[in-house]
Amino acid sequence: MSFQDPDHQQRQSAAAAAKQAMPQKFRAASEDPEFVRRHAARVAMNEARLVRMAEREAAKRAREAKLAEQAARAAELAAQAQREAEEAEALLTAQSAERAILLEAEQKAARDARYAARKAAKKERRRGYVRAPDPSLPRKRGEVKAVGASVCRRFCLPGWPLCFAPWPAALRWQPQDSTTR
């Protein structure tokens, strides 16, 4: 057997015959009832797959719409809660400002009272210290009482000592004895 056993002409004719047999084989396979049945089953499966995909897509859109509605409702509730929190904060701020104003007024009144008490004490110190009204002192303004050799009409007020009158013994300053210490 030589390497050219089937010669060139035989090879060409065999290739041409194979080319012609291919379409005939394809036509025979496409006309086969088993092929038609399998093709119909594939088409039905594909159509069912497309229907299922459409149903899934519709369910997905419905879920997305429901989630969007829930998100909108949650955003609305959050906005309402934010508004209520801001209103409560504004009310709290107003109340604290009002309390601060009242506290400041109370502090001012107490400060004014302390100032008035200091002024009254200073005025009292200028006129003389009195612990308790003395029955020997004048009770009415302008009443003249002689205490010792002095008489005062100018500063004779009820409960106050006379200007030049000697102090009663209860009000006099007495030095402490160094031995009693």
Residue, then its C-alpha position, 0 to 999 in steps of 0.5 A: m500500500s502506498f501513501q497515495d492509495p486513495d488517490h486525489q480524485q477518490r479523496q475529492s469525490a469522497a469529500a463531495a459525497a460527504k458534503q451532499a450527505m450532510p444536508q440530507k442527514f440534517r433533513a432526516a433528523s429534523e423530520d424525525p418524530e423524536f426530534v420534533r417531540r424533544h424540540a416541542a418540549r424544549v420550546a414549552m420549557n422555555e415558554a414556562r421559564l419565561v412565564r416564571m421569570a415574568e412572575r418573579e419580576a412582577a413579585k419583585r416589583a410588588r415587593e419593591a413597591k411595598l418596601a418603598e411605601q414602608a420606607a416612605r411611612a417610616a420617613e414620615l414617622a421619623a419626620q414627625a418624631q423630629r418635629e415633636a422633638e424640636e417642639a419639645e426642645a423649644l418648649l423646654t428652652a422656653q421654660s428654662a429661660e422663664r425659670a432663669i428669668l424668675l430666678e434672676a428676679e428672685q436673686k435681684a429681690a434678695r440682693d435688693a433686700r440685703y442692700a436695704a438691710r445694709k443701708a438700714a443697719k448703717k443708718e441705725r449705726r449712725r444714730g446709735y445702737v439700740r437693743a431694746p426700747d427703754p421705757s425711760l426713752p421717749r415714745k413719740r417724736g418730739e416728746v422731750k425726756a430729760v435723761g441726766a442733764s441732756v435733752c434732745r428734741r431733734f432725734c427723739l424717735p420712739g425706741w431711740p436714745l437721746c443724742f446727748a443722753p448717757w447710755p443706759a447701763a444695759l447698752r454701755w460698753q464695758p471693758q472686759d477684765s483681763t483677769t476674767r479671761 
